[in-house]
Amino acid sequence: MEQHLGKVTIAPNVLVTIAQKAAATVPGVACLYETVPSMKRLLGFQTVGQGVEVRVEDDQVAIDVYVVAHRGIDLLQTGREVQREITRAIEDIVGKAVREVNVHVEDVVLEPVAER
């Protein structure tokens, strides 16, 4: 028998953090882009973190992630892996359905990030 003890609220910024951490684990991702395009901020996307914006609509999550990739990798494959990792993390940790994860490759680094 399940008891109703109240409600659990997860702040959208938690979803941003989970998406950031998941994207950073994918081989080929050098780092997240420093910001999201300013036009999207002007359009009212409120939950924005470094390289990630999250929208929650009808109890489903939509995410845009902006990455910087290493050179010499398959960008399409890396993008798909970012989508899988973020979706898995959000569904496993938070239990919310993910409607979409849009990956935007904003730049490619020519040298290792540590040497920049």
C-alpha positions as YAML, in Angstrom:
chain: A
units: angstrom
residues:
- id: 1
  name: MET
  ca: [0.00, 0.00, 0.00]
- id: 2
  name: GLU
  ca: [1.43, 3.35, -1.09]
- id: 3
  name: GLN
  ca: [1.14, 6.30, 1.27]
- id: 4
  name: HIS
  ca: [0.81, 9.85, 0.03]
- id: 5
  name: LEU
  ca: [3.38, 11.78, 2.07]
- id: 6
  name: GLY
  ca: [3.44, 14.96, 0.00]
- id: 7
  name: LYS
  ca: [5.14, 15.94, -3.22]
- id: 8
  name: VAL
  ca: [8.69, 15.95, -4.46]
- id: 9
  name: THR
  ca: [9.77, 18.93, -6.53]
- id: 10
  name: ILE
  ca: [12.96, 18.88, -8.56]
- id: 11
  name: ALA
  ca: [14.27, 22.28, -9.60]
- id: 12
  name: PRO
  ca: [15.00, 22.67, -13.30]
- id: 13
  name: ASN
  ca: [18.57, 23.67, -12.42]
- id: 14
  name: VAL
  ca: [19.08, 20.10, -11.19]
- id: 15
  name: LEU
  ca: [18.23, 18.90, -14.70]
- id: 16
  name: VAL
  ca: [20.78, 21.35, -16.12]
- id: 17
  name: THR
  ca: [23.48, 19.98, -13.82]
- id: 18
  name: ILE
  ca: [22.66, 16.36, -14.69]
- id: 19
  name: ALA
  ca: [22.78, 17.15, -18.41]
- id: 20
  name: GLN
  ca: [26.10, 18.99, -18.02]
- id: 21
  name: LYS
  ca: [27.72, 16.10, -16.15]
- id: 22
  name: ALA
  ca: [26.36, 13.48, -18.58]
- id: 23
  name: ALA
  ca: [27.53, 15.36, -21.68]
- id: 24
  name: ALA
  ca: [30.99, 15.89, -20.22]
- id: 25
  name: THR
  ca: [31.50, 12.12, -19.85]
- id: 26
  name: VAL
  ca: [31.13, 11.43, -23.58]
- id: 27
  name: PRO
  ca: [34.43, 10.78, -25.38]
- id: 28
  name: GLY
  ca: [34.97, 13.43, -28.03]
- id: 29
  name: VAL
  ca: [33.36, 16.23, -26.02]
- id: 30
  name: ALA
  ca: [36.12, 18.65, -25.10]
- id: 31
  name: CYS
  ca: [33.85, 20.84, -22.97]
- id: 32
  name: LEU
  ca: [30.50, 22.54, -22.95]
- id: 33
  name: TYR
  ca: [30.18, 25.82, -24.79]
- id: 34
  name: GLU
  ca: [30.47, 28.73, -22.37]
- id: 35
  name: THR
  ca: [27.00, 30.12, -23.03]
- id: 36
  name: VAL
  ca: [23.88, 29.37, -24.99]
- id: 37
  name: PRO
  ca: [22.98, 31.63, -27.92]
- id: 38
  name: SER
  ca: [21.71, 34.94, -26.60]
- id: 39
  name: MET
  ca: [18.65, 34.92, -28.88]
- id: 40
  name: LYS
  ca: [17.23, 31.94, -27.01]
- id: 41
  name: ARG
  ca: [17.67, 33.75, -23.71]
- id: 42
  name: LEU
  ca: [15.72, 36.67, -25.11]
- id: 43
  name: LEU
  ca: [12.90, 34.34, -26.10]
- id: 44
  name: GLY
  ca: [12.28, 33.38, -22.48]
- id: 45
  name: PHE
  ca: [14.23, 30.19, -21.82]
- id: 46
  name: GLN
  ca: [14.78, 30.61, -18.11]
- id: 47
  name: THR
  ca: [16.59, 27.45, -17.05]
- id: 48
  name: VAL
  ca: [19.99, 27.90, -18.58]
- id: 49
  name: GLY
  ca: [23.40, 26.78, -17.37]
- id: 50
  name: GLN
  ca: [26.77, 26.68, -19.03]
- id: 51
  name: GLY
  ca: [26.13, 25.07, -22.39]
- id: 52
  name: VAL
  ca: [22.71, 23.65, -21.47]
- id: 53
  name: GLU
  ca: [19.13, 24.85, -21.53]
- id: 54
  name: VAL
  ca: [16.19, 22.83, -20.22]
- id: 55
  name: ARG
  ca: [12.45, 23.08, -20.78]
- id: 56
  name: VAL
  ca: [9.89, 21.02, -18.88]
- id: 57
  name: GLU
  ca: [6.54, 20.80, -20.65]
- id: 58
  name: ASP
  ca: [3.72, 18.37, -19.87]
- id: 59
  name: ASP
  ca: [6.01, 16.48, -17.45]
- id: 60
  name: GLN
  ca: [8.53, 15.82, -20.24]
- id: 61
  name: VAL
  ca: [12.01, 17.25, -20.55]
- id: 62
  name: ALA
  ca: [13.47, 18.90, -23.64]
- id: 63
  name: ILE
  ca: [17.15, 19.79, -23.59]
- id: 64
  name: ASP
  ca: [19.48, 21.75, -25.83]
- id: 65
  name: VAL
  ca: [23.17, 21.18, -25.18]
- id: 66
  name: TYR
  ca: [25.96, 23.20, -26.78]
- id: 67
  name: VAL
  ca: [29.30, 21.38, -26.98]
- id: 68
  name: VAL
  ca: [32.85, 21.92, -28.12]
- id: 69
  name: ALA
  ca: [34.25, 18.75, -29.69]
- id: 70
  name: HIS
  ca: [37.75, 17.40, -30.16]
- id: 71
  name: ARG
  ca: [38.98, 17.42, -33.74]
- id: 72
  name: GLY
  ca: [39.19, 14.20, -35.69]
- id: 73
  name: ILE
  ca: [36.11, 12.54, -34.22]
- id: 74
  name: ASP
  ca: [32.83, 11.51, -35.81]
- id: 75
  name: LEU
  ca: [30.65, 14.46, -34.82]
- id: 76
  name: LEU
  ca: [27.39, 12.70, -35.67]
- id: 77
  name: GLN
  ca: [28.27, 9.65, -33.57]
- id: 78
  name: THR
  ca: [29.44, 11.84, -30.70]
- id: 79
  name: GLY
  ca: [26.22, 13.85, -30.85]
- id: 80
  name: ARG
  ca: [24.14, 10.68, -30.70]
- id: 81
  name: GLU
  ca: [26.15, 9.46, -27.72]
- id: 82
  name: VAL
  ca: [25.55, 12.78, -25.94]
- id: 83
  name: GLN
  ca: [21.82, 12.33, -26.59]
- id: 84
  name: ARG
  ca: [21.87, 8.79, -25.17]
- id: 85
  name: GLU
  ca: [23.88, 9.71, -22.08]
- id: 86
  name: ILE
  ca: [21.76, 12.72, -21.18]
- id: 87
  name: THR
  ca: [18.52, 10.80, -21.75]
- id: 88
  name: ARG
  ca: [19.74, 7.88, -19.63]
- id: 89
  name: ALA
  ca: [20.90, 10.15, -16.82]
- id: 90
  name: ILE
  ca: [17.69, 12.19, -16.64]
- id: 91
  name: GLU
  ca: [15.48, 9.10, -16.77]
- id: 92
  name: ASP
  ca: [17.56, 7.12, -14.25]
- id: 93
  name: ILE
  ca: [18.23, 9.88, -11.73]
- id: 94
  name: VAL
  ca: [15.05, 11.93, -11.92]
- id: 95
  name: GLY
  ca: [12.55, 9.50, -13.44]
- id: 96
  name: LYS
  ca: [11.24, 12.04, -15.95]
- id: 97
  name: ALA
  ca: [10.59, 11.22, -19.59]
- id: 98
  name: VAL
  ca: [12.90, 12.94, -22.05]
- id: 99
  name: ARG
  ca: [11.12, 14.21, -25.14]
- id: 100
  name: GLU
  ca: [14.24, 15.40, -26.97]
- id: 101
  name: VAL
  ca: [17.91, 16.22, -26.61]
- id: 102
  name: ASN
  ca: [19.21, 18.59, -29.27]
- id: 103
  name: VAL
  ca: [22.99, 18.66, -29.57]
- id: 104
  name: HIS
  ca: [24.63, 21.74, -31.07]
- id: 105
  name: VAL
  ca: [28.33, 21.43, -31.93]
- id: 106
  name: GLU
  ca: [29.47, 25.03, -31.52]
- id: 107
  name: ASP
  ca: [33.20, 24.60, -32.07]
- id: 108
  name: VAL
  ca: [36.06, 22.13, -32.49]
- id: 109
  name: VAL
  ca: [39.27, 22.40, -30.49]
- id: 110
  name: LEU
  ca: [42.53, 21.75, -32.26]
- id: 111
  name: GLU
  ca: [44.58, 21.11, -29.15]
- id: 112
  name: PRO
  ca: [43.78, 19.45, -25.83]
- id: 113
  name: VAL
  ca: [41.67, 21.66, -23.57]
- id: 114
  name: ALA
  ca: [44.29, 21.60, -20.76]
- id: 115
  name: GLU
  ca: [46.86, 23.29, -23.03]
- id: 116
  name: ARG
  ca: [44.62, 26.18, -24.14]
...
